[in-house]
Amino acid sequence: IFLSLQQDVIAGFLYAILILVVFHPVVDLIDNFNLTYKYAPLIIIRTAFEMTTVEKIEKQLASLRIAKRSMLSEEPAYLLDIDVSKPAPSESSRFVAVSCSNKSIRVYHRETLNFLREYSSRPGILSGVRFAQACDSVVFSACSDGTVKCWDIRLATQKAVQVFSGYPSNVFISFDINCSDLIICAGTEKVEKDTFLVFWDARGVTNCASTAKEPLGVYSESHNDDITKICFHPTSPNLVVSGSTDGLVNVFDVNKDNEDDALISTCNSDSSVSFIGWSGKDYKQVYCVTHDEGFCWWDIAQLDTEEPITLLHVLDVRDAVCLENDSLHYLVGGLYHEKADKLFLIGGTSTGNIHLISCGTDGLSLVGTLGGGHSATVRSFCWNLRDESLLTGGEDAQLLLWKPGAVERSLAKKESMKIASSVQKRVRVHNSSLKSRKK
């Protein structure tokens, strides 16, 4: 009886250790037994999950086919920025807005890519387009003439329904509107020694008010060079991140009383910032792409801990991503895939191929490539995670809609549409050289 009880105790003890190894690998009891393989089960589980996620995205990307192409306009231009209207939860986007290098905004029907409207910003140069969150017919644009304009595509008029005026010396090259449609922020070029983040109260624009609005105020101390990108938080209306050619990426809480208190974090990319965004669960991470094709990724949630906030810093993505039968010439920007909890970069080649790159704390890897659509450098994209469709625009003046399993019915495909004319100085020109810029 004694021997039988002893065997039962030993068996139960060994079973308890097995349970602890699989489900509680970090408890002190395991350390006492010096089990060096204690982390293996969870690592295997996580790796398998990540592989499944990436493979799913790879499959989705591989299924994308060109569904529609926009008709070539009378004045071909580079398509520099794309945004889609924000639909109600049970509806789909109705409109697509594109900012062009010929200083115009073009609006298309989302599903057919039929041309609907065109607005001119002459003599100023555009720096992006954004739809309002609450009204899918209201679109905003920032201009180098020191204004942010609001357009209502329901109206036949070419006149802006609202103009947000900056200060006399302001030259706006970036802007965004927050997720509650309450605040607009625009970033300026450096004029003499000054560079500004300018803020306005955006309330009332959906009522088509026509009076000009003056700024609420500015931030003037946090950047010392051109503010190239601004991006409000997707769900927190008071948080905004800005990027500059000074290399700094700043996160602000605009609910604070002054600029010093508002500045939550300053991250240094060590290079001129060309694209910024939010990522991670609850969007507590920020990332940026630089003009020399670098990539930086930070975890803002670690600010009050002893953990490092830098998740990944790649000096030149072109050297870090291995492509067997193709090349990577440039980066367009990034996208956080909320369903998959995965950050991706979009890049490509001067011949129009589009590469999707997966980001992990251990590095970057190619997920897949889209080819046969564009014939020149891709400048802009908008990925709709609801139906997994993709909009892309490029230097070939084409706006393409990609959908899973689509069949292109149009015969309007162009052989080579690379625009020969020069583009304004503020329009980014990608460097197709594969040589990295060493720091």
C-alpha positions in Angstrom: 0.0 0.0 0.0 2.8 2.4 0.9 4.6 1.7 -2.4 1.3 2.2 -4.3 0.7 5.6 -2.6 4.3 6.6 -3.3 3.9 5.8 -7.0 0.7 7.8 -7.1 2.3 10.8 -5.5 5.3 10.7 -7.9 2.9 10.3 -10.9 0.8 13.3 -9.7 3.9 15.4 -9.1 5.3 14.7 -12.6 1.9 15.4 -14.1 1.8 18.8 -12.3 5.2 19.6 -13.7 4.0 18.8 -17.2 1.0 21.1 -16.8 3.2 23.9 -15.5 5.7 23.6 -18.4 2.9 23.8 -21.0 0.6 26.4 -19.5 2.7 28.3 -16.9 6.3 28.3 -18.2 7.5 31.3 -16.3 6.7 30.4 -12.7 9.5 30.1 -10.2 8.9 26.4 -9.6 10.2 25.6 -13.1 13.3 27.7 -12.5 14.0 25.6 -9.5 14.1 22.5 -11.6 16.3 24.3 -14.2 14.2 23.4 -17.2 16.1 25.3 -19.9 13.4 24.5 -22.5 10.6 26.2 -20.5 9.7 28.7 -23.2 9.6 26.3 -26.2 5.9 25.4 -26.1 4.7 29.0 -26.2 7.3 30.0 -28.8 6.1 27.2 -31.0 2.4 28.3 -30.6 3.1 31.9 -31.3 5.3 31.2 -34.4 2.6 28.9 -35.7 0.0 31.6 -35.2 2.1 34.3 -36.9 2.8 32.0 -39.9 -1.0 31.4 -40.2 -1.7 35.1 -40.2 0.9 36.0 -42.7 0.0 33.1 -44.9 -3.7 34.3 -44.9 -2.6 37.8 -46.0 -0.4 36.3 -48.6 -3.3 34.3 -50.0 -5.5 37.4 -50.0 -2.9 39.4 -51.8 -2.3 36.6 -54.4 -6.1 36.6 -55.1 -6.2 40.3 -56.0 -6.9 41.1 -59.6 -7.6 44.4 -61.4 -11.3 45.0 -61.3 -11.4 48.6 -62.7 -9.2 51.3 -64.2 -10.0 55.0 -64.3 -10.1 56.6 -67.7 -7.1 58.7 -68.6 -7.9 62.4 -68.2 -7.2 65.1 -70.7 -4.4 66.3 -68.5 -2.5 63.3 -67.2 -0.9 63.7 -63.8 0.8 61.8 -61.0 -1.7 60.5 -58.5 -0.1 61.4 -55.2 -2.7 60.6 -52.4 -5.9 58.6 -52.2 -8.7 58.5 -49.7 -12.1 56.8 -49.7 -15.3 58.0 -48.1 -16.1 56.6 -44.7 -19.4 54.6 -44.9 -21.9 53.7 -42.2 -21.2 50.2 -40.7 -23.8 48.5 -42.9 -22.8 50.3 -46.1 -19.8 50.5 -48.5 -17.7 53.5 -49.5 -19.2 55.5 -52.3 -16.4 57.9 -53.3 -12.7 58.0 -54.0 -10.7 61.3 -53.9 -7.3 61.7 -55.4 -4.8 64.5 -55.2 -2.8 65.1 -58.4 0.4 66.7 -59.4 -1.4 69.1 -61.7 -2.9 70.8 -58.6 -6.3 69.2 -58.8 -8.5 66.9 -56.8 -10.4 64.3 -58.7 -13.4 62.4 -57.3 -14.5 59.0 -58.6 -17.3 56.5 -57.9 -15.8 53.9 -55.6 -17.0 50.8 -57.4 -17.0 51.9 -61.1 -14.1 54.5 -60.9 -16.3 56.7 -63.1 -15.2 60.3 -62.9 -17.5 62.6 -60.9 -15.9 65.9 -59.9 -12.6 67.9 -60.2 -11.5 70.8 -58.0 -8.5 73.0 -58.7 -6.1 74.4 -56.1 -4.2 76.7 -58.5 -2.0 78.5 -57.9 -1.2 76.5 -54.8 0.1 72.9 -54.6 -1.9 70.2 -52.9 -0.7 68.1 -50.0 -3.2 65.3 -49.6 -7.0 64.6 -49.4 -9.2 63.4 -46.5 -12.8 62.6 -46.3 -14.8 63.6 -43.2 -15.8 60.7 -40.9 -19.4 61.6 -40.5 -20.4 62.8 -44.0 -19.1 60.8 -46.9 -19.6 63.6 -49.4 -17.3 66.1 -47.6 -13.6 66.1 -48.6 -10.7 68.2 -47.3 -7.5 69.3 -49.0 -4.5 71.3 -47.8 -2.7 73.8 -50.0 0.6 75.6 -50.2 -1.4 78.9 -50.3 -1.8 78.6 -46.6 -5.4 77.2 -46.6 -7.2 74.0 -45.9 -10.4 73.8 -48.0 -13.5 71.8 -47.6 -15.5 70.6 -50.7 -19.0 69.1 -50.9 -19.2 66.7 -53.9 -23.0 66.8 -53.7 -22.8 70.4 -55.1 -22.1 71.3 -58.7 -20.1 74.3 -57.7 -16.3 74.4 -58.0 -16.1 76.7 -54.9 -15.0 75.4 -51.5 -17.8 75.4 -49.0 -15.4 76.1 -46.2 -11.9 77.7 -46.1 -9.6 77.3 -43.1 -7.1 80.1 -43.3 -3.6 80.0 -41.8 -1.3 82.8 -40.9 0.2 85.0 -43.7 3.6 83.1 -43.9 2.1 79.6 -43.7 2.8 77.2 -46.5 1.0 73.9 -45.8 2.5 70.6 -46.9 0.7 68.2 -44.6 -2.6 67.9 -42.8 -5.2 65.6 -41.2 -8.6 65.7 -39.6 -9.3 63.8 -36.4 -11.7 60.8 -36.0 -14.5 62.9 -34.6 -14.4 65.6 -37.3 -13.7 68.2 -34.6 -10.1 69.3 -35.2 -8.0 69.9 -38.3 -4.3 70.2 -38.1 -1.9 71.3 -40.9 1.9 71.3 -41.0 4.0 74.0 -42.6 7.2 74.4 -44.5 10.0 76.1 -42.6 9.9 79.8 -43.3 13.0 81.6 -42.0 13.3 79.9 -38.5 9.6 79.1 -38.0 7.7 75.9 -38.6 4.1 75.3 -37.2 1.4 72.8 -36.5 -1.7 74.9 -37.0 -5.1 73.9 -35.5 -8.7 74.8 -36.4 -12.2 74.0 -35.0 -13.8 71.9 -37.8 -17.3 71.8 -36.4 -20.0 73.0 -38.8 -18.4 71.9 -42.1 -21.0 69.3 -42.8 -23.6 72.1 -42.7 -21.8 73.7 -45.7 -20.9 76.9 -43.9 -19.2 79.3 -46.2 -17.3 81.7 -43.9 -13.5 81.5 -43.5 -12.3 80.1 -40.2 -9.3 81.4 -38.3 -6.9 79.1 -36.4 -7.4 78.1 -32.8 -3.7 78.2 -32.3 -0.3 76.7 -33.2 2.5 74.5 -31.9 5.8 76.1 -32.8 8.5 74.6 -30.6 8.5 70.8 -31.3 9.9 70.7 -34.8 12.6 72.8 -36.4 12.1 71.9 -40.1 9.4 71.1 -42.6 6.5 69.1 -41.1 6.0 66.5 -43.9 3.3 64.3 -42.3 0.4 64.5 -39.8 -1.8 61.6 -38.6 -4.5 61.7 -36.0 -5.1 58.6 -33.9 -7.8 56.3 -35.5 -9.9 56.1 -32.3 -8.6 58.7 -29.8 -9.6 62.2 -31.2 -7.1 64.0 -29.0 -3.9 62.2 -30.1 -1.9 63.2 -33.1 1.5 62.3 -34.5 3.7 64.5 -36.7 6.8 63.8 -38.7 9.4 66.2 -40.1 12.5 66.5 -42.2 14.3 67.1 -38.9 13.9 63.4 -38.3 11.6 63.7 -35.3 8.3 62.0 -34.9 6.3 63.7 -32.1 3.1 62.4 -30.4 0.8 65.1 -28.9 -2.3 65.1 -26.7 -4.1 68.2 -27.9 -6.4 68.3 -24.9 -3.5 69.7 -22.9 -3.3 73.4 -22.2 0.0 74.1 -23.8 2.5 72.6 -26.2 5.0 71.5 -23.6 2.3 69.5 -21.7 0.8 68.2 -25.0 4.1 66.6 -26.2 3.9 63.0 -25.0 6.8 61.6 -26.9 9.6 62.5 -29.3 11.1 59.7 -31.4 14.1 60.2 -33.6 14.2 58.5 -37.0 17.6 60.0 -37.9 16.3 60.9 -41.3 13.7 62.9 -43.1 10.2 61.5 -42.5 8.0 60.7 -45.5 5.2 58.7 -44.0 3.8 58.1 -40.5 1.0 55.9 -39.0 -0.4 54.2 -35.9 -0.3 50.4 -35.3 -0.7 47.7 -32.7 -3.6 46.7 -30.5 -5.5 49.9 -29.4 -3.1 51.7 -31.7 -0.4 52.3 -29.1 2.5 52.1 -31.5 3.7 54.6 -34.1 5.9 54.0 -37.1 7.5 56.1 -39.9 9.1 55.6 -43.3 11.9 58.0 -44.3 12.7 59.6 -47.6 15.8 57.4 -48.0 13.7 54.3 -47.6 14.3 53.7 -43.9 11.8 52.4 -41.4 11.3 53.0 -37.7 8.7 51.5 -35.3 8.1 52.5 -31.7 5.8 51.3 -28.8 4.4 54.4 -27.0 2.9 52.2 -24.3 6.4 51.5 -23.0 7.1 55.2 -22.2 6.5 54.8 -18.5 8.4 51.5 -18.2 12.0 50.5 -18.3 11.5 48.6 -21.6 12.9 50.2 -24.7 10.3 51.8 -26.9 12.0 51.1 -30.2 10.6 47.9 -31.8 12.6 48.0 -35.0 14.9 50.4 -36.8 16.0 49.6 -40.4 18.3 52.1 -42.1 17.4 50.9 -45.6 14.5 48.6 -46.3 15.8 47.9 -49.8 18.8 46.1 -48.3 16.8 44.3 -45.6 14.2 42.6 -47.7 15.2 39.7 -49.9 13.5 39.4 -53.3 14.6 36.5 -55.5 13.3 37.6 -58.9 12.6 41.2 -58.4 13.9 44.4 -56.7 12.6 46.9 -54.2 13.2 50.5 -55.3 11.2 52.6 -52.9 8.6 52.6 -50.1 5.1 54.2 -50.5 3.9 53.9 -46.9 2.5 51.5 -44.3 -0.8 49.9 -43.2 -1.8 48.3 -39.9 -4.1 45.3 -40.6 -6.4 45.3 -37.6 -7.9 41.9 -38.1 -4.6 40.2 -38.4 -2.9 42.5 -35.8 0.0 42.9 -38.3 1.9 45.9 -39.7 2.7 46.0 -43.3 4.8 48.3 -45.6 3.9 49.0 -49.2 6.8 49.3 -51.7 7.5 48.8 -55.3 9.6 49.1 -58.4 10.0 51.9 -61.0 8.2 49.5 -63.5 5.0 49.4 -61.4 5.3 46.2 -59.4 3.9 46.5 -55.8 5.4 44.7 -52.9 3.7 43.9 -49.6 6.2 43.6 -46.7 5.5 42.2 -43.3 6.9 43.9 -40.2 8.0 42.0 -37.1 10.2 42.9 -34.2 12.7 40.4 -35.6 12.8 42.1 -39.0 11.0 42.5 -42.4 10.0 39.9 -44.9 8.3 39.9 -48.3 4.7 38.7 -48.3 3.9 39.0 -52.0 3.9 41.1 -55.1 1.3 42.5 -57.4 2.3 43.0 -61.0 0.7 43.8 -64.4 -1.2 46.8 -63.2 1.0 49.9 -63.3 3.7 50.8 -65.8 5.5 53.3 -63.6 6.2 54.1 -59.9 3.2 53.7 -57.6 2.8 56.9 -55.5 -0.3 56.2 -53.4 -2.6 53.4 -52.1 -5.7 52.8 -50.0 -6.4 49.3 -48.7 -10.0 48.6 -47.7 -9.8 45.9 -45.0 -13.6 45.5 -45.0 -13.7 43.8 -48.5 -9.9 43.3 -48.9 -9.9 45.6 -52.0 -6.9 47.8 -52.9 -6.8 51.2 -54.7 -3.5 52.3 -56.2 -2.3 55.4 -58.1 0.9 56.1 -59.8 3.1 58.1 -62.2 1.4 56.4 -65.1 -1.7 58.5 -64.3 -3.7 55.4 -63.6 -6.1 54.8 -60.7 -6.6 51.0 -60.2 -9.1 49.1 -58.1 -7.9 45.6 -57.1 -10.4 43.0 -55.8 -10.1 39.3 -54.8 -10.8 37.1 -57.8 -11.8 40.1 -60.0 -11.9 39.9 -63.8 -11.0 43.1 -65.7 -13.6 43.8 -68.4 -12.1 47.1 -69.6 -9.8 47.1 -72.6 -8.2 50.4 -71.6 -5.0 48.9 -70.3 -2.0 51.1 -71.3 1.3 49.9 -72.5 3.4 52.7 -71.1 2.0 55.8 -69.6 4.9 57.2 -67.7 4.5 61.0 -67.8 7.5 62.8 -69.3 6.8 66.2 -67.8 8.6 67.3 -64.7 6.8 67.4 -61.3 6.7 70.2 -58.8 9.6 70.3 -56.3 7.4 69.3 -53.4 6.3 66.1 -55.1 8.5 63.3 -53.7 10.7 61.6 -56.3 11.7 58.1 -55.4 15.3 57.1 -55.6 15.4 53.9 -57.6 19.0 53.2 -56.6 19.5 50.1 -54.6 22.5 51.5 -52.8 21.7 52.3 -49.2 22.6 55.6 -47.6 24.9 54.8 -44.8 24.8 56.8 -41.7 
